[in-house]
Amino acid sequence: MWMRKAGMFLLDIVLIVLSIYLSMELRFDMSVPVRHMQTMLRAVPVIVGIYMVCYVAGGIYQIMWRYAGVRDIARLSLLSFIACGLTLAANLFFHLDLFRGALIYIALLAVVAVGGSRMLWRVFSKDRIPGGLGDVMPVMVVGAGEAGAYAVNICNKNPKQLGKPVILVDDAKSKQGLRIQNVPVRGTTQDIPKLVTRYGIREIIVAIPSLGNSERMQEILELCNQSRCHTRMFSEPTEIDAPGAEGAPFIRELNISDFLSRDEVELDTAAIAGYLSGKTVMVTGGGGSIGSEICRQIMHFKPKLLIIFEIYENCAYELEYELRQRYGNDCPVLTLIGSIRDRKRLDEVFELYHPEVVFHAAAHKHVPLMERSPAEAIKNNVFGTRNLLESASAHGVERLVQLSTDKAVNPTNVMGATKRITEMLIQRYGEKTKMKCMAVRFGNVLGSHGSVIPLMEAQIRKGGPVTVTHPDVTRYFMTIPEAAQLVLQAGGIARSGSIFVLDMGEPVRIMDLAQKLIRAYGYEPNVDMPIKIIGLRPGEKLYEELLMDSERDKMTKTAHKKIFVANVDKVDDAQFECMMATLEEVVDMNDERAVEAIADVVPTFHPWKERPKKQKAAG
């Protein structure tokens, strides 16, 4: 790059000298007296020096002339006339005895000569952009396969919004030098940082869906990150995507799940189909992030009826609409509004529709909010789950799968402690009823409502700062589809009373995620986009655990490599009933009394120490 700039610098010196000579010829009608030409030649170093200083200071050599527009020519013209003004001043103050008309001609000729050389180079350069860019953003497409061709096509249809493809890169040697819709393949993925600089790329679209979230994809995204370009991802169209919709729905913002190397989940589809196909399946909290994905996955196995049971009608309606768009208006989907707190409503649903399989995803999950309203967590998470278990077992449900969380392990917050109690409920009902009951314990789900990633993305779009609770905080993460698929797989194992633990991989530092996400948007952390440490929120830990110490040595494997069984200590029936009675006494007490009652039931619960005490009534 520096050699090219040096060549342009030397060429401009020659062009300005030529402009000086031609200016004298024009001034004297092509017949210059020798003495005047000698005077001008003595002033050449001064004139050339002034012009070159103006060009360098004005950033002429930072312009990517192959993409130049009217503004860049205007800048060249302005700098040339500033240089003209300086030469006129030098002529006046230093008595150079130069002709003012000739000095003005020099500026005009310099604009024509220097600007013309750039335009000629742009026309004949092998790196030029077909059709030119004007003010449209130059884009690199990574991947020269079908997805890359499709990405080029939809960008070309909407260049003002998506940018204009300038080059493609692909690791296949056979594709080098080829063109897709007149866009050339110029290098491999290893060349991304170099090509970004060379072609003035401002945005990258990664279009290799076959790589998924593999380690190779992580390497490519890291190279894109190094370029500090805004990076987006091509997503393959699905059956419900509207073709040609405004805004090109197949090119999305990069999300943090793209930075997590996760192997594709291998499912035993026969085992899942064995308990879902042709069955009536109910999903509580079916409109939520994980609940809705479970519904989508269930539909692949052709149930007799899918019941979306949800308290919040908007999300449930949107999911039903989505499924009908995909599978047709006559697909077996039914949305029912209701709460797991309402035992009568649950009995009504079970009596009318006789679901055979239940996935229980309904719960209060927001950690800080449950710290402020602990009794609400008891009502919903604990007694709502008990209502569901009692109603389901009374109406002949064959199988019930409860979604749990890593926050139930040695909990430091009310939400996690109440979810640990639901695991105890699953154990007890799995033992004392014919219904096969099981819980599936896993960590954070990327992109779910209230999760950290959507918050960070919103902060970046607003200009920052991006907030992180602690520089060392770590979390386990998996994608929503991965979690849903493994929940379905765990349901097929059917060891009643079991608590299944999903393999979450290695924990990830939230600070690392924040930095990667900032770079994905084309910013540099703490340079263009600040990161602010705000301190741990009420109930939060620095790190989460998937197993308690008592479970760790007794954990057993299942037939699926990503699903394990935690052998949790059993609770005496009489003792447990006494504990539940204690919770019932505090179910309307949103203060420390509710927290103390939860701690009596869950010995491993270590409540947040900064909890505010109950406020006394005035007067």
FISE-386977 format. One record per residue (C-alpha): x, y, z; residue number from 1. Coordinates in Angstrom, 1 decimal. Layout:
BEGIN
{site {X,Y,Z},NUM}
...
***
This chain:
BEGIN
{site {0.0,0.0,0.0},1}
{site {2.8,2.4,0.9},2}
{site {4.5,1.7,-2.4},3}
{site {1.3,2.7,-4.3},4}
{site {1.1,5.9,-2.3},5}
{site {4.7,6.7,-3.0},6}
{site {4.2,6.1,-6.7},7}
{site {1.2,8.5,-6.7},8}
{site {3.3,11.1,-4.8},9}
{site {6.1,11.0,-7.4},10}
{site {3.6,11.1,-10.3},11}
{site {1.9,14.2,-8.8},12}
{site {5.3,15.9,-8.6},13}
{site {5.8,15.2,-12.3},14}
{site {2.3,16.4,-13.2},15}
{site {2.7,19.7,-11.2},16}
{site {6.0,20.4,-13.0},17}
{site {4.3,19.7,-16.3},18}
{site {1.5,22.0,-15.2},19}
{site {4.0,24.8,-14.5},20}
{site {5.5,24.4,-17.9},21}
{site {2.1,24.4,-19.7},22}
{site {0.9,27.4,-17.6},23}
{site {3.8,29.5,-19.0},24}
{site {3.0,28.3,-22.6},25}
{site {-0.6,29.3,-22.2},26}
{site {0.3,32.7,-20.6},27}
{site {2.5,33.6,-23.6},28}
{site {0.5,32.0,-26.4},29}
{site {3.0,29.1,-26.8},30}
{site {6.0,31.5,-27.2},31}
{site {7.7,32.0,-23.8},32}
{site {10.6,34.4,-23.6},33}
{site {13.7,32.6,-22.3},34}
{site {14.2,35.0,-19.3},35}
{site {10.7,34.4,-18.1},36}
{site {10.9,30.7,-18.4},37}
{site {14.2,30.7,-16.4},38}
{site {12.6,32.8,-13.7},39}
{site {9.7,30.2,-13.4},40}
{site {12.1,27.3,-13.4},41}
{site {14.0,28.8,-10.4},42}
{site {10.7,28.9,-8.6},43}
{site {9.7,25.3,-9.4},44}
{site {10.9,23.7,-6.1},45}
{site {8.9,26.3,-4.1},46}
{site {5.7,25.8,-6.1},47}
{site {6.0,22.0,-6.1},48}
{site {6.7,22.0,-2.4},49}
{site {3.6,24.2,-1.6},50}
{site {1.3,22.0,-3.7},51}
{site {2.7,18.7,-2.2},52}
{site {2.4,20.0,1.3},53}
{site {-1.2,21.0,0.7},54}
{site {-2.0,17.6,-0.9},55}
{site {-0.5,15.6,1.9},56}
{site {-2.0,17.8,4.7},57}
{site {-5.4,17.7,2.9},58}
{site {-5.5,13.8,2.8},59}
{site {-5.3,13.4,-0.9},60}
{site {-3.3,10.2,-0.5},61}
{site {-5.8,8.7,1.9},62}
{site {-8.6,8.8,-0.7},63}
{site {-9.5,5.4,-2.3},64}
{site {-9.6,6.9,-5.8},65}
{site {-11.1,3.8,-7.4},66}
{site {-14.3,4.7,-5.4},67}
{site {-13.9,8.5,-5.7},68}
{site {-17.0,10.6,-6.1},69}
{site {-17.8,14.3,-6.6},70}
{site {-16.7,15.2,-3.0},71}
{site {-13.2,13.8,-3.6},72}
{site {-12.7,15.8,-6.8},73}
{site {-14.0,18.9,-5.0},74}
{site {-11.4,18.3,-2.2},75}
{site {-8.6,18.1,-4.8},76}
{site {-9.9,21.3,-6.4},77}
{site {-10.1,23.2,-3.1},78}
{site {-6.5,22.1,-2.1},79}
{site {-5.1,23.1,-5.5},80}
{site {-6.6,26.6,-5.1},81}
{site {-5.3,26.9,-1.5},82}
{site {-1.9,26.0,-2.9},83}
{site {-2.5,28.6,-5.7},84}
{site {-3.2,31.3,-3.0},85}
{site {-0.1,30.4,-1.1},86}
{site {2.1,30.6,-4.3},87}
{site {0.5,34.0,-5.0},88}
{site {1.4,35.1,-1.4},89}
{site {4.9,33.8,-1.7},90}
{site {5.3,35.6,-5.1},91}
{site {4.2,38.8,-3.4},92}
{site {6.3,38.6,-0.2},93}
{site {9.4,37.0,-1.6},94}
{site {9.5,39.0,-4.9},95}
{site {9.7,35.9,-7.1},96}
{site {8.8,38.0,-10.2},97}
{site {6.2,35.3,-11.4},98}
{site {3.2,36.1,-13.4},99}
{site {-0.1,35.9,-11.4},100}
{site {-1.9,34.5,-14.5},101}
{site {0.5,31.7,-14.8},102}
{site {0.2,30.8,-11.1},103}
{site {-3.6,30.6,-11.5},104}
{site {-3.2,28.4,-14.6},105}
{site {-1.0,26.1,-12.6},106}
{site {-3.9,25.4,-10.2},107}
{site {-6.3,24.7,-13.0},108}
{site {-4.0,22.4,-14.8},109}
{site {-3.0,20.6,-11.6},110}
{site {-6.7,19.8,-11.0},111}
{site {-7.1,18.5,-14.5},112}
{site {-3.8,16.6,-14.5},113}
{site {-3.9,15.0,-11.0},114}
{site {-7.6,14.3,-11.1},115}
{site {-7.5,13.0,-14.6},116}
{site {-4.6,10.6,-13.7},117}
{site {-6.8,9.2,-10.9},118}
{site {-9.8,8.7,-13.2},119}
{site {-7.7,7.0,-15.9},120}
{site {-6.1,4.7,-13.3},121}
{site {-9.6,3.9,-12.0},122}
{site {-10.9,3.1,-15.5},123}
{site {-8.0,0.8,-16.5},124}
{site {-7.2,-0.7,-13.0},125}
{site {-7.9,-4.4,-12.6},126}
{site {-9.2,-3.5,-9.1},127}
{site {-12.0,-1.2,-10.3},128}
{site {-15.6,-1.8,-9.3},129}
{site {-17.9,-2.7,-12.1},130}
{site {-20.3,0.1,-12.6},131}
{site {-18.7,2.4,-10.0},132}
{site {-20.0,3.1,-6.5},133}
{site {-20.7,6.7,-6.1},134}
{site {-21.9,7.2,-2.5},135}
{site {-22.8,3.5,-2.1},136}
{site {-21.0,1.5,0.6},137}
{site {-18.4,-1.0,-0.6},138}
{site {-19.0,-4.6,0.6},139}
{site {-17.0,-7.8,0.7},140}
{site {-18.8,-11.1,0.5},141}
{site {-17.0,-14.0,2.2},142}
{site {-17.9,-17.2,0.3},143}
{site {-18.3,-17.7,-3.4},144}
{site {-20.8,-20.5,-3.4},145}
{site {-24.6,-20.5,-3.7},146}
{site {-25.0,-18.4,-0.6},147}
{site {-22.4,-15.9,-1.7},148}
{site {-24.1,-15.6,-5.1},149}
{site {-27.4,-15.1,-3.4},150}
{site {-25.9,-12.4,-1.1},151}
{site {-24.4,-10.6,-4.1},152}
{site {-27.8,-10.7,-5.9},153}
{site {-29.9,-9.2,-3.0},154}
{site {-27.2,-6.5,-2.4},155}
{site {-27.3,-5.5,-6.0},156}
{site {-31.1,-5.2,-5.8},157}
{site {-30.9,-2.9,-2.8},158}
{site {-27.4,-1.2,-2.9},159}
{site {-28.4,1.9,-1.0},160}
{site {-29.5,-0.1,2.0},161}
{site {-27.2,-3.1,1.9},162}
{site {-24.1,-1.7,0.0},163}
{site {-22.6,-2.8,-3.3},164}
{site {-20.5,-6.0,-3.5},165}
{site {-17.0,-5.1,-4.6},166}
{site {-15.2,-8.4,-4.2},167}
{site {-15.7,-11.9,-3.0},168}
{site {-13.2,-14.1,-1.1},169}
{site {-13.2,-17.9,-1.1},170}
{site {-10.7,-20.5,0.0},171}
{site {-11.2,-22.7,-3.1},172}
{site {-8.3,-22.2,-5.5},173}
{site {-10.5,-23.1,-8.5},174}
{site {-12.7,-20.0,-7.8},175}
{site {-9.9,-17.4,-7.8},176}
{site {-10.2,-14.9,-10.6},177}
{site {-13.8,-15.9,-11.4},178}
{site {-16.7,-13.5,-11.2},179}
{site {-20.2,-13.7,-9.8},180}
{site {-22.5,-11.2,-11.4},181}
{site {-19.4,-9.3,-12.5},182}
{site {-18.0,-9.2,-8.9},183}
{site {-14.5,-10.8,-8.8},184}
{site {-13.1,-13.4,-6.4},185}
{site {-9.9,-11.8,-5.3},186}
{site {-8.4,-13.9,-2.5},187}
{site {-8.9,-16.3,0.4},188}
{site {-10.3,-15.7,3.8},189}
{site {-6.7,-15.2,5.1},190}
{site {-6.5,-12.2,2.8},191}
{site {-9.5,-10.5,4.4},192}
{site {-7.7,-7.8,6.5},193}
{site {-5.4,-7.0,3.5},194}
{site {-8.2,-6.8,1.0},195}
{site {-10.3,-4.6,3.3},196}
{site {-7.6,-2.0,3.2},197}
{site {-6.9,-2.4,-0.5},198}
{site {-10.5,-2.0,-1.6},199}
{site {-11.7,0.4,1.0},200}
{site {-14.3,-2.2,2.3},201}
{site {-16.7,-0.9,5.0},202}
{site {-18.9,-3.9,5.5},203}
{site {-18.4,-7.7,5.3},204}
{site {-21.1,-10.2,4.7},205}
{site {-20.2,-13.8,5.7},206}
{site {-22.1,-16.2,3.4},207}
{site {-20.9,-19.7,4.3},208}
{site {-23.9,-21.3,6.1},209}
{site {-22.5,-24.8,5.8},210}
{site {-19.8,-23.9,8.4},211}
{site {-22.4,-23.3,11.1},212}
{site {-20.7,-22.4,14.4},213}
{site {-17.6,-24.4,13.7},214}
{site {-14.1,-23.5,14.8},215}
{site {-13.4,-22.5,11.1},216}
{site {-16.3,-20.0,11.3},217}
{site {-14.8,-18.6,14.5},218}
{site {-11.4,-18.1,12.6},219}
{site {-13.1,-16.3,9.8},220}
{site {-15.1,-14.0,12.1},221}
{site {-11.9,-13.2,14.0},222}
{site {-10.3,-12.1,10.7},223}
{site {-13.3,-10.0,10.0},224}
{site {-13.0,-8.5,13.5},225}
{site {-9.4,-7.6,12.8},226}
{site {-10.5,-5.5,9.9},227}
{site {-12.8,-3.3,12.1},228}
{site {-15.5,-3.6,9.5},229}
{site {-19.2,-3.9,10.3},230}
{site {-19.8,-7.6,9.8},231}
{site {-23.1,-9.3,9.0},232}
{site {-24.2,-12.9,8.4},233}
{site {-26.1,-14.5,5.6},234}
{site {-28.9,-16.7,6.8},235}
{site {-30.4,-19.3,4.6},236}
{site {-34.1,-18.6,3.8},237}
{site {-36.7,-20.7,5.5},238}
{site {-40.1,-21.7,4.4},239}
{site {-41.7,-18.8,6.2},240}
{site {-39.4,-16.1,4.9},241}
{site {-41.3,-13.9,2.5},242}
{site {-39.3,-13.8,-0.8},243}
{site {-38.2,-10.4,-1.8},244}
{site {-39.3,-8.7,1.4},245}
{site {-38.1,-5.2,2.0},246}
{site {-34.9,-5.0,3.8},247}
{site {-33.5,-8.4,2.6},248}
{site {-34.4,-10.6,5.5},249}
{site {-31.6,-13.0,4.7},250}
{site {-28.8,-10.7,5.7},251}
{site {-28.8,-10.2,9.5},252}
{site {-26.7,-8.6,12.1},253}
{site {-24.0,-10.7,13.6},254}
{site {-25.0,-12.0,17.0},255}
{site {-22.9,-13.4,19.7},256}
{site {-23.9,-17.0,19.1},257}
{site {-21.9,-16.8,15.9},258}
{site {-18.8,-16.4,18.0},259}
{site {-19.4,-19.5,20.1},260}
{site {-18.0,-22.7,18.6},261}
{site {-20.7,-25.3,19.1},262}
{site {-20.8,-28.6,17.5},263}
{site {-24.1,-29.4,15.7},264}
{site {-26.5,-31.4,17.9},265}
{site {-26.8,-35.0,16.8},266}
{site {-30.4,-36.1,17.6},267}
{site {-31.8,-39.6,18.0},268}
{site {-34.8,-38.6,16.0},269}
{site {-36.4,-42.0,16.3},270}
{site {-36.4,-41.8,20.1},271}
{site {-38.0,-38.3,20.0},272}
{site {-40.5,-39.3,17.3},273}
{site {-41.4,-42.3,19.5},274}
{site {-43.0,-40.1,22.2},275}
{site {-44.1,-37.1,20.2},276}
{site {-45.4,-38.2,16.8},277}
{site {-49.2,-38.5,16.8},278}
{site {-49.4,-37.3,20.4},279}
{site {-51.1,-34.3,22.0},280}
{site {-48.3,-32.1,23.3},281}
{site {-48.6,-29.1,25.6},282}
{site {-45.9,-26.5,26.2},283}
{site {-46.4,-24.1,29.2},284}
{site {-44.8,-20.8,28.6},285}
{site {-45.0,-21.7,24.9},286}
{site {-44.7,-18.1,23.8},287}
{site {-41.3,-17.4,25.5},288}
{site {-37.9,-17.7,24.0},289}
{site {-37.1,-21.3,24.8},290}
{site {-40.8,-22.4,24.9},291}
{site {-41.5,-21.1,21.4},292}
{site {-38.4,-22.9,20.0},293}
{site {-39.5,-26.1,21.7},294}
{site {-42.8,-25.7,19.9},295}
{site {-41.0,-25.2,16.5},296}
{site {-39.0,-28.3,17.1},297}
{site {-42.0,-30.4,18.2},298}
{site {-43.7,-29.6,14.9},299}
{site {-41.0,-31.4,13.0},300}
{site {-42.2,-34.6,14.6},301}
{site {-45.9,-34.2,13.5},302}
{site {-47.8,-34.2,16.7},303}
{site {-51.6,-34.9,16.7},304}
{site {-52.0,-31.5,18.4},305}
{site {-49.6,-28.8,19.8},306}
{site {-51.1,-26.8,22.6},307}
{site {-49.3,-23.4,23.3},308}
{site {-50.3,-22.6,26.9},309}
{site {-49.3,-19.0,27.7},310}
{site {-50.3,-16.1,30.0},311}
{site {-48.9,-13.4,27.5},312}
{site {-51.2,-13.5,24.5},313}
{site {-49.0,-11.4,22.1},314}
{site {-46.1,-13.8,21.9},315}
{site {-48.3,-16.8,21.8},316}
{site {-50.3,-15.3,18.9},317}
{site {-47.2,-14.4,16.9},318}
{site {-45.9,-18.0,17.3},319}
{site {-49.2,-19.5,16.2},320}
{site {-49.2,-17.2,13.2},321}
{site {-45.6,-18.2,12.4},322}
{site {-46.4,-21.9,12.5},323}
{site {-49.5,-21.6,10.4},324}
{site {-47.5,-19.6,7.8},325}
{site {-45.0,-22.5,7.7},326}
{site {-47.3,-25.5,7.9},327}
{site {-50.6,-24.2,6.6},328}
{site {-53.7,-22.9,8.3},329}
{site {-54.9,-26.4,9.0},330}
{site {-51.8,-27.4,11.0},331}
{site {-52.6,-28.9,14.5},332}
{site {-51.7,-25.9,16.6},333}
{site {-53.9,-24.5,19.4},334}
{site {-53.1,-21.4,21.6},335}
{site {-54.7,-21.3,25.0},336}
{site {-54.4,-18.4,27.4},337}
{site {-53.9,-19.3,31.1},338}
{site {-51.6,-19.4,34.0},339}
{site {-50.0,-22.3,35.8},340}
{site {-51.1,-20.5,39.1},341}
{site {-54.7,-21.3,38.2},342}
{site {-55.4,-24.9,39.0},343}
{site {-58.9,-24.8,37.8},344}
{site {-57.8,-23.5,34.4},345}
{site {-55.2,-26.3,34.2},346}
{site {-57.8,-29.0,35.0},347}
{site {-60.1,-27.5,32.4},348}
{site {-57.4,-27.7,29.7},349}
{site {-56.4,-31.3,30.7},350}
{site {-60.0,-32.5,30.7},351}
{site {-60.8,-31.0,27.3},352}
{site {-57.7,-31.9,25.3},353}
{site {-56.0,-34.8,27.2},354}
{site {-52.4,-33.9,26.5},355}
{site {-50.1,-36.9,26.7},356}
{site {-46.7,-35.0,26.9},357}
{site {-46.1,-31.7,28.7},358}
{site {-43.0,-29.5,28.4},359}
{site {-43.0,-27.0,31.4},360}
{site {-41.2,-23.8,30.3},361}
{site {-43.4,-21.3,32.2},362}
{site {-41.5,-19.5,35.0},363}
{site {-40.4,-16.2,36.4},364}
{site {-36.7,-16.1,35.3},365}
{site {-35.4,-12.6,35.7},366}
{site {-33.0,-12.7,38.6},367}
{site {-33.0,-9.0,39.9},368}
{site {-36.8,-8.7,39.6},369}
{site {-37.4,-11.9,41.7},370}
{site {-35.0,-10.5,44.3},371}
{site {-37.5,-7.7,44.8},372}
{site {-40.6,-9.9,44.6},373}
{site {-39.6,-13.2,46.2},374}
{site {-43.2,-14.2,47.0},375}
{site {-44.1,-14.0,43.3},376}
{site {-41.3,-16.4,42.4},377}
{site {-42.8,-18.8,45.1},378}
{site {-46.3,-18.5,43.7},379}
{site {-45.3,-19.0,40.1},380}
{site {-42.2,-21.2,40.0},381}
{site {-43.0,-23.4,43.0},382}
{site {-46.7,-23.6,43.4},383}
{site {-47.4,-23.1,39.7},384}
{site {-45.2,-26.1,39.0},385}
{site {-47.0,-28.1,41.8},386}
{site {-50.3,-27.2,40.3},387}
{site {-49.2,-28.5,36.9},388}
{site {-47.7,-31.7,38.3},389}
{site {-50.9,-32.5,40.3},390}
{site {-53.3,-31.7,37.4},391}
{site {-51.1,-33.5,34.8},392}
{site {-50.8,-36.7,37.0},393}
{site {-54.5,-36.6,37.8},394}
{site {-55.4,-36.5,34.1},395}
{site {-53.2,-39.3,32.8},396}
{site {-50.3,-37.4,31.3},397}
{site {-47.6,-39.9,30.2},398}
{site {-44.5,-37.6,30.4},399}
{site {-43.6,-34.2,31.8},400}
{site {-40.4,-32.4,31.2},401}
{site {-39.5,-29.5,33.4},402}
{site {-36.9,-26.8,32.3},403}
{site {-34.5,-26.0,35.0},404}
{site {-31.4,-23.8,35.2},405}
{site {-27.8,-23.8,36.4},406}
{site {-28.8,-21.1,38.8},407}
{site {-30.5,-23.8,40.8},408}
{site {-27.1,-25.1,41.8},409}
{site {-25.8,-23.5,45.1},410}
{site {-28.2,-20.6,44.4},411}
{site {-27.5,-17.1,45.5},412}
{site {-30.8,-15.7,44.2},413}
{site {-34.5,-16.3,44.7},414}
{site {-35.1,-17.4,41.1},415}
{site {-32.4,-20.1,41.2},416}
{site {-33.6,-21.3,44.7},417}
{site {-37.2,-21.6,43.6},418}
{site {-36.1,-23.6,40.5},419}
{site {-34.2,-25.9,42.8},420}
{site {-37.4,-26.5,44.6},421}
{site {-39.1,-27.4,41.3},422}
{site {-36.4,-30.0,40.8},423}
{site {-37.3,-31.5,44.1},424}
{site {-41.0,-31.6,43.0},425}
{site {-40.0,-33.4,39.9},426}
{site {-38.2,-36.0,41.9},427}
{site {-41.1,-36.6,44.3},428}
{site {-43.8,-36.8,41.6},429}
{site {-41.6,-39.0,39.5},430}
{site {-41.5,-41.5,42.4},431}
{site {-45.1,-41.3,43.7},432}
{site {-47.0,-41.2,40.3},433}
{site {-47.2,-43.2,37.1},434}
{site {-46.3,-40.1,35.1},435}
{site {-42.7,-40.0,33.9},436}
{site {-41.2,-36.7,35.3},437}
{site {-37.8,-35.3,34.6},438}
{site {-36.0,-31.9,34.8},439}
{site {-33.4,-30.6,32.3},440}
{site {-30.8,-28.3,33.8},441}
{site {-28.9,-25.9,31.5},442}
{site {-27.3,-22.5,31.5},443}
{site {-27.9,-19.2,29.7},444}
{site {-29.7,-19.3,26.3},445}
{site {-28.4,-16.8,23.8},446}
{site {-30.9,-14.2,22.6},447}
{site {-33.6,-15.1,25.2},448}
{site {-35.8,-12.3,26.6},449}
{site {-33.8,-10.4,29.3},450}
{site {-30.5,-12.0,28.4},451}
{site {-27.3,-9.9,28.2},452}
{site {-26.7,-10.1,24.5},453}
{site {-29.8,-8.2,23.2},454}
{site {-29.1,-5.6,25.9},455}
{site {-25.5,-5.1,24.6},456}
{site {-26.7,-4.9,21.0},457}
{site {-29.2,-2.2,22.0},458}
{site {-26.4,-0.3,23.8},459}
{site {-24.1,-0.5,20.8},460}
{site {-26.8,0.8,18.5},461}
{site {-27.4,3.8,20.8},462}
{site {-23.7,4.6,20.8},463}
{site {-22.7,3.0,24.1},464}
{site {-21.5,2.6,26.7},465}
{site {-21.8,-1.2,26.8},466}
{site {-22.3,-2.3,30.4},467}
{site {-20.7,-5.4,32.0},468}
{site {-21.4,-6.2,35.6},469}
{site {-17.8,-7.4,36.5},470}
{site {-14.6,-7.9,34.4},471}
{site {-14.3,-11.6,35.6},472}
{site {-17.9,-12.7,35.4},473}
{site {-18.4,-15.9,33.4},474}
{site {-21.5,-17.8,32.1},475}
{site {-22.4,-21.0,30.3},476}
{site {-24.1,-20.4,27.0},477}
{site {-25.9,-22.3,24.3},478}
{site {-28.1,-21.3,21.4},479}
{site {-31.9,-21.5,21.6},480}
{site {-32.2,-24.2,19.0},481}
{site {-29.5,-26.3,20.6},482}
{site {-31.2,-26.1,24.0},483}
{site {-34.6,-27.0,22.6},484}
{site {-33.3,-30.0,20.7},485}
{site {-31.5,-31.3,23.7},486}
{site {-34.6,-30.8,25.9},487}
{site {-36.6,-32.9,23.4},488}
{site {-33.8,-35.5,23.4},489}
{site {-33.8,-35.7,27.2},490}
{site {-37.5,-36.2,27.2},491}
{site {-37.0,-39.3,25.2},492}
{site {-34.6,-40.8,27.7},493}
{site {-37.5,-41.0,30.2},494}
{site {-35.9,-41.8,33.5},495}
{site {-38.6,-40.8,35.8},496}
{site {-37.5,-38.5,38.7},497}
{site {-34.2,-37.7,37.0},498}
{site {-32.5,-34.4,36.6},499}
{site {-30.7,-34.2,33.3},500}
{site {-27.7,-31.9,32.9},501}
{site {-26.8,-30.6,29.4},502}
{site {-23.2,-30.3,28.3},503}
{site {-22.8,-26.5,28.1},504}
{site {-19.1,-26.5,26.9},505}
{site {-16.7,-24.2,28.5},506}
{site {-17.8,-21.1,30.4},507}
{site {-17.4,-17.8,28.6},508}
{site {-16.2,-14.4,30.0},509}
{site {-18.9,-11.8,29.5},510}
{site {-16.2,-9.2,28.9},511}
{site {-14.8,-11.2,26.0},512}
{site {-18.3,-11.5,24.5},513}
{site {-18.8,-7.7,24.8},514}
{site {-15.5,-7.0,23.0},515}
{site {-16.3,-9.4,20.2},516}
{site {-19.8,-8.0,19.8},517}
{site {-18.5,-4.4,19.7},518}
{site {-16.0,-5.4,17.0},519}
{site {-18.7,-7.1,15.0},520}
{site {-20.4,-3.7,14.7},521}
{site {-17.2,-2.2,13.4},522}
{site {-16.0,-0.5,16.6},523}
{site {-13.0,-0.9,18.8},524}
{site {-13.7,-1.6,22.5},525}
{site {-12.9,1.4,24.8},526}
{site {-11.7,3.4,21.8},527}
{site {-14.8,3.9,19.6},528}
{site {-17.2,2.2,22.1},529}
{site {-16.7,2.4,25.9},530}
{site {-17.3,-0.6,28.2},531}
{site {-18.5,0.4,31.6},532}
{site {-18.3,-1.9,34.7},533}
{site {-21.5,-1.4,36.8},534}
{site {-21.1,-4.1,39.5},535}
{site {-22.9,-7.4,40.1},536}
{site {-26.7,-7.1,40.2},537}
{site {-28.7,-8.4,43.2},538}
{site {-28.5,-12.2,43.3},539}
{site {-25.8,-12.6,40.7},540}
{site {-22.7,-14.8,41.0},541}
{site {-19.3,-14.3,39.3},542}
{site {-19.7,-17.8,37.9},543}
{site {-22.4,-20.4,37.6},544}
{site {-22.3,-24.2,38.2},545}
{site {-24.1,-27.1,36.6},546}
{site {-23.6,-29.6,39.4},547}
{site {-23.5,-29.4,43.2},548}
{site {-20.6,-30.9,45.0},549}
{site {-22.7,-33.8,46.2},550}
{site {-23.7,-34.5,42.6},551}
{site {-20.4,-34.2,40.9},552}
{site {-18.9,-37.6,41.7},553}
{site {-22.1,-39.4,41.2},554}
{site {-23.0,-38.0,37.8},555}
{site {-23.8,-40.7,35.2},556}
{site {-23.8,-40.7,31.4},557}
{site {-26.8,-41.3,29.1},558}
{site {-26.9,-42.7,25.6},559}
{site {-26.5,-39.1,24.3},560}
{site {-23.0,-37.6,24.6},561}
{site {-24.3,-34.1,25.6},562}
{site {-26.8,-35.3,28.3},563}
{site {-25.9,-36.5,31.8},564}
{site {-27.8,-37.4,34.9},565}
{site {-27.3,-35.6,38.2},566}
{site {-27.9,-38.0,41.1},567}
{site {-29.5,-35.5,43.5},568}
{site {-30.0,-36.3,47.1},569}
{site {-33.6,-37.3,47.9},570}
{site {-35.8,-35.4,50.3},571}
{site {-38.0,-37.1,52.9},572}
{site {-41.7,-36.8,52.1},573}
{site {-42.8,-35.6,55.5},574}
{site {-40.0,-33.1,55.7},575}
{site {-40.8,-31.8,52.2},576}
{site {-44.5,-31.4,52.9},577}
{site {-43.5,-29.4,56.0},578}
{site {-41.3,-27.2,53.9},579}
{site {-44.0,-26.5,51.4},580}
{site {-46.4,-25.6,54.2},581}
{site {-43.8,-23.1,55.4},582}
{site {-43.7,-21.6,51.9},583}
{site {-47.5,-21.3,51.8},584}
{site {-47.4,-19.2,54.9},585}
{site {-45.1,-16.5,53.2},586}
{site {-46.6,-16.6,49.8},587}
{site {-47.9,-13.0,50.1},588}
{site {-44.8,-11.7,51.9},589}
{site {-42.5,-10.0,49.5},590}
{site {-39.7,-9.4,52.0},591}
{site {-37.0,-11.2,53.9},592}
{site {-39.5,-13.6,55.5},593}
{site {-40.1,-15.2,52.1},594}
{site {-36.4,-15.4,51.4},595}
{site {-35.8,-17.1,54.8},596}
{site {-38.6,-19.6,54.1},597}
{site {-36.9,-20.5,50.8},598}
{site {-33.6,-20.9,52.5},599}
{site {-35.2,-23.4,55.0},600}
{site {-36.3,-25.5,52.0},601}
{site {-33.0,-25.2,50.0},602}
{site {-30.0,-25.6,52.4},603}
{site {-27.6,-24.7,49.6},604}
{site {-29.3,-21.3,49.1},605}
{site {-27.0,-18.4,50.1},606}
{site {-29.3,-15.3,49.9},607}
{site {-28.0,-12.0,48.5},608}
{site {-26.6,-10.0,51.5},609}
{site {-27.6,-6.6,50.4},610}
{site {-31.4,-7.3,50.3},611}
{site {-33.4,-4.3,51.5},612}
{site {-35.4,-4.8,54.7},613}
{site {-39.1,-4.6,54.8},614}
{site {-40.2,-0.9,55.0},615}
{site {-42.3,0.0,58.0},616}
{site {-45.6,1.7,57.3},617}
{site {-45.6,5.5,58.0},618}
{site {-47.5,6.6,61.1},619}
***
